[in-house]
Amino acid sequence: MIAHVIYALGTGGLENGLVNIINRCPPDRYRHAIICLTRSEAFAGRITAPDVEVIELHKKPGHDPGMYWRLWRVLRRLRPAIVHTRNLAALETQLLGLLLTGCKRVHGEHGRDISDLDGSNRKYRMLRRALQPLIHRFIAVSRDLSAWLVTSVGIRPDKVVQIYNGVAQDRFVPCTLPAGDTATSASVGRVAVKGMPAGFCDAPGCRVLGTVGRLAAVKDQRTLLLALAELLDASPQQRDILRCILVGDGPERQALQTLIAELGLQHCVWMAGDRDDIPELLASMDVFVLPSLGEGISNTVLEAMASGLPVVATRVGGNPELVEDGVTGLLVPVGDVTALANALQTLIDDPAQCEQMAHAAVRRVQRDFDWERTVASYLQVYDDLLGRSRLPESMDGT
């Protein structure tokens, strides 16, 4: 049994990765339970693996000693062979693993905390370093996070394993154009998307920018909207052909709606909300944009690349490990509205370059980011910790 401890099971990259790993793990290898320190949301419905218990501890805001007692009772009942926590919010719960005889402890770093995007917070680094003796393996989803754990936090290199997320290449597939055709997707017909405003991207030569992610400050959709306004102010003729789709929901929704109104962008921005048809939405875009203030490894960038989209992303975290500047997309500084606007205009003006980048992105994803490889890497960590270099085919799960 592997007990995965996370803050909440909602829409997000960490949660998406966890669910994908569990769903794709051979059922005879390990049993899984997900322990949510707070709550589980509708996202839990994406778990298709059999017999996965999802447990909610309903942690109160701030320090909640009762949550630790509830967690201990759950762990004592489950008796996991491995406790696998993820990100800072769950790190301290590793202390309870000491009370479980023979239990191995794994901690995953999927991205730095919103209040510590550059990883410089001394308190947080000291916490990780202090708990290092209790944790058998740290798993980092990017080389950036792996190097930070070793050089800045002080984690022993032999305890750190770097494993990239994968992408569902059977679900996210490139939209192909006729051979030799470098026209925009508008000229060959866009994928119909439920709920899209009538006529939203029907104009000849229409170019659609888009982003997918939680509407939260760290994702910085605000800078994308400001860049879009700058583009339209500089070239008013683009008002009829330039469109933007924001996919996702979250605490910044109202502020973003207000900004859209203030900038006069109501006609060209569609806030699509939380969706389960992401492949279709990506297929309706020409350029994918990720203006985040910080990232571990972005699942949405991988999905966009697998869908055959050039990506414009900020040069932070693991983004440069995915987006090769000038080859699969363009990288821009964090929070730089003008730089983002210029990068977007470059791709808007050059559909042929977009197509070249799209093909390069698909090749990169198909070569390096497969979920089966990711799952095998996680299983190898678990097997090594438990001394199982090779599991028998008939094993009925642990």
C-alpha positions as CSV (number, residue, x, y, z in Angstrom):
1,M,0.0,0.0,0.0
2,I,1.2,3.5,-0.9
3,A,-0.5,6.4,1.0
4,H,-0.3,9.6,-1.1
5,V,-0.7,12.6,1.2
6,I,-1.7,15.9,-0.5
7,Y,-3.3,19.2,0.6
8,A,-6.4,18.8,-1.6
9,L,-7.6,16.8,-4.6
10,G,-8.7,19.5,-6.9
11,T,-7.9,20.7,-10.4
12,G,-4.1,21.2,-10.8
13,G,-0.9,19.9,-12.2
14,L,0.2,18.0,-9.1
15,E,-3.2,16.3,-8.8
16,N,-3.3,15.5,-12.5
17,G,0.0,13.9,-12.3
18,L,-0.9,11.8,-9.2
19,V,-4.2,10.6,-10.8
20,N,-2.4,9.7,-14.0
21,I,0.3,7.7,-12.1
22,I,-2.3,5.8,-10.1
23,N,-4.5,5.1,-13.1
24,R,-1.6,3.8,-15.2
25,C,0.1,1.8,-12.4
26,P,-0.3,-2.0,-13.0
27,P,-3.0,-3.1,-10.5
28,D,-1.0,-6.0,-9.3
29,R,2.0,-3.9,-8.2
30,Y,0.7,-1.6,-5.4
31,R,-2.5,-0.6,-3.9
32,H,-3.1,3.2,-3.4
33,A,-4.9,5.5,-1.1
34,I,-5.1,9.3,-1.4
35,I,-5.2,11.3,1.8
36,C,-6.4,14.9,1.4
37,L,-5.4,17.1,4.3
38,T,-8.4,19.3,3.4
39,R,-10.9,18.0,0.9
40,S,-11.5,16.1,-2.3
41,E,-13.3,17.8,-5.2
42,A,-14.9,16.6,-8.4
43,F,-11.5,15.9,-9.8
44,A,-11.4,12.7,-7.8
45,G,-13.9,11.3,-10.4
46,R,-11.0,11.0,-12.8
47,I,-9.6,8.1,-10.8
48,T,-10.3,5.0,-12.9
49,A,-8.0,2.5,-11.0
50,P,-9.9,0.0,-8.9
51,D,-10.1,0.2,-5.1
52,V,-8.4,3.6,-4.6
53,E,-9.6,5.0,-1.3
54,V,-9.8,8.8,-1.1
55,I,-9.8,10.2,2.4
56,E,-10.6,13.7,3.5
57,L,-9.2,15.1,6.8
58,H,-10.9,18.5,6.6
59,K,-8.0,20.4,8.0
60,K,-9.0,23.8,9.5
61,P,-7.2,27.0,8.3
62,G,-3.9,27.6,10.1
63,H,-2.5,25.1,12.7
64,D,-4.9,22.2,13.3
65,P,-3.5,19.7,15.8
66,G,-6.7,17.6,15.4
67,M,-5.8,17.0,11.8
68,Y,-2.6,15.2,12.8
69,W,-4.5,12.9,15.1
70,R,-7.0,12.1,12.3
71,L,-4.1,11.4,9.9
72,W,-2.4,9.1,12.4
73,R,-5.6,7.1,12.8
74,V,-5.9,6.7,9.0
75,L,-2.2,5.7,8.7
76,R,-2.5,3.2,11.5
77,R,-5.5,1.6,9.7
78,L,-3.9,1.6,6.3
79,R,-0.5,0.4,7.4
80,P,1.2,1.6,4.2
81,A,4.6,0.4,3.0
82,I,5.3,3.9,1.7
83,V,4.0,7.3,2.6
84,H,4.4,9.7,-0.3
85,T,3.8,13.4,0.5
86,R,3.8,16.1,-2.1
87,N,4.8,19.8,-1.8
88,L,5.3,21.9,1.2
89,A,1.8,21.8,2.6
90,A,2.1,18.0,3.3
91,L,5.8,17.8,4.2
92,E,5.4,18.0,8.0
93,T,3.1,15.0,8.1
94,Q,6.1,12.8,7.4
95,L,6.8,13.0,11.1
96,L,4.0,10.5,11.6
97,G,5.6,8.0,9.4
98,L,8.2,7.5,12.1
99,L,5.5,5.7,14.1
100,L,4.9,3.1,11.4
101,T,7.3,0.2,11.7
102,G,9.1,-0.4,8.4
103,C,7.4,2.4,6.5
104,K,9.5,4.2,3.8
105,R,9.0,7.9,3.3
106,V,9.0,9.7,-0.1
107,H,8.5,13.5,-0.7
108,G,7.7,15.0,-4.0
109,E,8.5,18.6,-5.0
110,H,6.2,19.7,-7.8
111,G,6.7,23.4,-7.6
112,R,7.6,26.0,-5.0
113,D,5.1,27.6,-2.7
114,I,3.2,30.7,-3.9
115,S,4.9,32.7,-1.1
116,D,8.4,31.4,-2.0
117,L,8.5,31.3,-5.8
118,D,12.3,31.7,-6.0
119,G,12.9,29.1,-3.2
120,S,14.8,31.6,-1.0
121,N,12.6,31.4,2.1
122,R,15.0,30.5,4.9
123,K,12.3,29.0,7.1
124,Y,11.0,26.7,4.3
125,R,14.5,25.6,3.4
126,M,15.4,24.8,7.0
127,L,12.2,22.8,7.4
128,R,13.1,20.6,4.4
129,R,16.7,20.2,5.6
130,A,15.5,19.3,9.1
131,L,13.2,16.6,7.9
132,Q,15.8,15.2,5.4
133,P,16.9,12.4,7.8
134,L,13.3,11.1,8.0
135,I,12.8,11.0,4.2
136,H,14.3,8.3,2.1
137,R,13.8,9.9,-1.3
138,F,12.9,13.3,-2.7
139,I,11.4,13.3,-6.1
140,A,11.6,16.5,-8.2
141,V,9.6,16.9,-11.4
142,S,12.2,19.2,-13.0
143,R,15.9,19.6,-13.2
144,D,15.5,23.1,-11.8
145,L,13.8,21.7,-8.7
146,S,16.3,18.9,-8.4
147,A,19.3,21.3,-8.5
148,W,17.6,23.6,-6.0
149,L,17.0,20.8,-3.5
150,V,20.7,19.9,-3.6
151,T,22.5,23.2,-3.9
152,S,20.1,25.6,-2.0
153,V,18.3,23.4,0.4
154,G,21.1,21.0,1.2
155,I,19.5,17.7,0.4
156,R,22.0,14.8,-0.2
157,P,22.3,14.2,-3.9
158,D,21.8,10.5,-3.5
159,K,18.4,11.1,-2.0
160,V,17.1,13.1,-4.9
161,V,15.5,11.6,-8.0
162,Q,14.3,13.7,-10.9
163,I,11.3,12.3,-12.8
164,Y,9.4,14.3,-15.5
165,N,5.6,14.1,-15.8
166,G,4.2,12.5,-18.9
167,V,1.5,13.5,-21.3
168,A,-1.5,11.3,-22.5
169,Q,-0.4,11.1,-26.2
170,D,-3.5,9.1,-27.0
171,R,-5.7,11.9,-25.8
172,F,-3.7,15.0,-26.9
173,V,-2.9,14.6,-30.6
174,P,-1.8,17.2,-33.1
175,C,-4.3,18.7,-35.6
176,T,-2.8,18.0,-38.9
177,L,-2.9,20.3,-41.9
178,P,-2.9,19.1,-45.6
179,A,0.6,18.4,-46.8
180,G,2.5,21.5,-47.6
181,D,-0.2,23.8,-46.2
182,T,1.1,26.4,-43.8
183,A,-2.3,28.2,-43.5
184,T,-3.8,29.0,-40.1
185,S,-6.1,26.5,-38.5
186,A,-9.0,29.0,-39.2
187,S,-8.6,28.3,-43.0
188,V,-9.1,24.5,-42.6
189,G,-11.8,24.7,-40.0
190,R,-11.4,24.7,-36.2
191,V,-12.6,22.0,-33.9
192,A,-16.1,22.8,-32.6
193,V,-16.0,23.6,-28.9
194,K,-19.1,23.5,-26.7
195,G,-20.1,26.8,-25.2
196,M,-17.9,29.0,-27.4
197,P,-19.6,32.3,-28.2
198,A,-21.2,32.3,-31.6
199,G,-18.9,33.6,-34.3
200,F,-16.1,34.0,-31.7
201,C,-13.3,32.9,-34.1
202,D,-15.1,32.7,-37.5
203,A,-13.4,35.7,-39.1
204,P,-11.1,35.0,-42.0
205,G,-7.5,34.9,-40.8
206,C,-8.5,34.7,-37.1
207,R,-5.7,33.9,-34.7
208,V,-6.5,32.4,-31.3
209,L,-4.3,32.6,-28.3
210,G,-5.1,30.5,-25.3
211,T,-4.0,29.4,-21.9
212,V,-5.2,26.6,-19.5
213,G,-4.7,26.8,-15.8
214,R,-6.2,27.7,-12.4
215,L,-7.2,31.4,-12.3
216,A,-4.7,32.2,-9.5
217,A,-2.1,34.9,-9.0
218,V,0.8,32.6,-9.7
219,K,-0.5,31.8,-13.2
220,D,-0.6,35.5,-14.0
221,Q,-3.3,35.6,-16.7
222,R,-3.4,39.3,-15.9
223,T,-0.1,39.8,-17.8
224,L,-1.5,37.9,-20.8
225,L,-4.6,40.2,-20.9
226,L,-2.4,43.3,-20.6
227,A,-0.2,42.0,-23.5
228,L,-3.3,41.4,-25.6
229,A,-4.5,45.0,-24.9
230,E,-1.0,46.3,-25.9
231,L,-1.2,44.3,-29.2
232,L,-4.6,45.7,-30.0
233,D,-3.6,49.3,-29.1
234,A,-0.6,49.0,-31.4
235,S,-2.5,47.5,-34.3
236,P,-6.2,48.3,-34.0
237,Q,-6.9,46.3,-37.2
238,Q,-6.2,43.1,-35.3
239,R,-9.4,43.6,-33.2
240,D,-11.4,41.7,-35.8
241,I,-9.1,38.7,-36.0
242,L,-7.3,38.3,-32.6
243,R,-9.0,36.2,-30.0
244,C,-8.0,34.8,-26.6
245,I,-9.4,31.9,-24.5
246,L,-8.8,31.6,-20.8
247,V,-9.6,28.0,-19.6
248,G,-9.9,27.4,-15.8
249,D,-11.4,28.8,-12.7
250,G,-10.2,30.1,-9.4
251,P,-9.9,33.0,-7.0
252,E,-8.8,35.5,-9.6
253,R,-11.8,35.1,-11.8
254,Q,-13.7,38.2,-10.8
255,A,-10.5,40.3,-10.9
256,L,-9.8,39.1,-14.4
257,Q,-13.3,39.8,-15.6
258,T,-13.0,43.3,-14.2
259,L,-9.7,43.8,-16.0
260,I,-11.2,42.5,-19.3
261,A,-13.9,45.1,-19.0
262,E,-11.5,47.9,-18.1
263,L,-9.3,47.1,-21.1
264,G,-12.3,46.8,-23.5
265,L,-11.5,43.2,-24.4
266,Q,-15.0,41.7,-23.9
267,H,-15.4,41.0,-27.6
268,C,-12.1,39.0,-28.0
269,V,-11.7,37.1,-24.7
270,W,-13.7,34.0,-23.7
271,M,-13.4,32.8,-20.1
272,A,-14.3,29.2,-20.6
273,G,-14.2,28.1,-17.0
274,D,-13.2,24.7,-15.7
275,R,-13.6,22.1,-18.5
276,D,-13.2,18.4,-19.2
277,D,-12.7,18.9,-23.0
278,I,-9.2,20.3,-22.9
279,P,-8.0,18.5,-26.1
280,E,-10.8,20.1,-28.1
281,L,-10.0,23.5,-26.6
282,L,-6.3,23.2,-27.4
283,A,-7.3,22.2,-30.9
284,S,-9.1,25.5,-31.3
285,M,-6.0,27.5,-30.5
286,D,-3.1,28.7,-32.7
287,V,-0.7,29.7,-29.9
288,F,-0.5,28.4,-26.3
289,V,0.6,30.9,-23.6
290,L,1.8,30.3,-20.1
291,P,2.6,33.5,-18.3
292,S,3.2,32.0,-14.9
293,L,5.2,33.6,-12.1
294,G,6.6,30.1,-11.2
295,E,6.3,26.5,-12.4
296,G,7.5,23.0,-11.7
297,I,6.8,21.1,-14.9
298,S,3.7,22.4,-16.6
299,N,1.3,19.6,-17.6
300,T,-0.6,22.1,-19.8
301,V,2.5,23.0,-21.7
302,L,3.1,19.3,-22.4
303,E,-0.5,18.9,-23.5
304,A,-0.2,21.9,-25.8
305,M,3.0,20.7,-27.3
306,A,1.4,17.2,-27.9
307,S,-1.5,19.0,-29.5
308,G,0.8,20.6,-32.0
309,L,0.9,24.2,-30.7
310,P,3.9,26.6,-30.4
311,V,4.2,27.8,-26.8
312,V,5.0,31.2,-25.4
313,A,6.0,30.8,-21.8
314,T,7.9,32.7,-19.1
315,R,11.5,31.7,-18.4
316,V,10.9,30.3,-14.9
317,G,11.2,26.9,-13.2
318,G,10.9,24.0,-15.5
319,N,9.6,25.9,-18.5
320,P,13.0,26.2,-20.3
321,E,13.3,22.4,-19.9
322,L,10.1,22.0,-22.0
323,V,10.1,25.0,-24.4
324,E,13.3,25.4,-26.4
325,D,13.4,29.0,-27.3
326,G,13.1,29.6,-31.0
327,V,12.5,25.9,-31.7
328,T,9.3,24.7,-30.0
329,G,8.2,28.2,-28.9
330,L,9.4,31.4,-27.3
331,L,10.5,32.3,-23.7
332,V,9.9,35.7,-22.2
333,P,10.8,37.3,-18.8
334,V,8.3,37.0,-15.9
335,G,5.7,39.8,-15.8
336,D,7.1,41.7,-18.8
337,V,4.0,42.8,-20.7
338,T,5.8,44.2,-23.7
339,A,8.1,41.2,-24.1
340,L,5.1,38.9,-24.1
341,A,3.2,41.1,-26.5
342,N,6.2,41.1,-28.9
343,A,6.6,37.3,-28.7
344,L,2.9,36.8,-29.4
345,Q,3.0,39.3,-32.4
346,T,6.0,37.4,-33.8
347,L,4.0,34.2,-34.0
348,I,0.7,35.9,-35.0
349,D,2.5,37.3,-38.0
350,D,4.2,34.1,-39.0
351,P,2.0,31.0,-39.4
352,A,4.8,29.1,-41.1
353,Q,7.1,29.5,-38.1
354,C,4.2,28.4,-35.9
355,E,3.8,25.2,-37.9
356,Q,7.6,24.5,-37.7
357,M,7.5,25.0,-34.0
358,A,4.4,22.8,-33.7
359,H,6.1,19.9,-35.5
360,A,9.2,20.3,-33.3
361,A,7.0,20.3,-30.1
362,V,5.2,17.1,-31.1
363,R,8.5,15.4,-31.8
364,R,9.9,16.4,-28.5
365,V,6.9,15.2,-26.5
366,Q,6.7,11.9,-28.3
367,R,10.4,11.3,-27.7
368,D,10.7,12.4,-24.0
369,F,7.4,12.7,-22.2
370,D,5.5,9.4,-22.0
371,W,3.3,8.5,-19.0
372,E,4.4,4.9,-19.2
373,R,8.0,5.9,-18.7
374,T,7.0,8.2,-15.8
375,V,5.1,5.5,-14.1
376,A,7.9,3.0,-14.5
377,S,10.3,5.6,-12.9
378,Y,8.0,6.0,-9.9
379,L,7.6,2.3,-9.5
380,Q,11.4,1.9,-9.6
381,V,11.8,4.3,-6.7
382,Y,9.2,2.4,-4.7
383,D,10.7,-1.0,-5.6
384,D,14.2,0.2,-4.7
385,L,13.1,1.5,-1.3
386,L,11.4,-1.8,-0.5
387,G,14.2,-3.9,-1.8
388,R,12.3,-5.3,-4.7
389,S,14.5,-5.2,-7.7
390,R,12.1,-7.4,-9.6
391,L,8.5,-8.2,-8.6
392,P,7.0,-11.6,-9.4
393,E,4.3,-11.5,-12.0
394,S,1.8,-13.1,-9.7
395,M,2.2,-10.5,-6.9
396,D,-1.2,-9.4,-5.6
397,G,-0.2,-5.9,-4.5
398,T,1.1,-4.3,-1.3
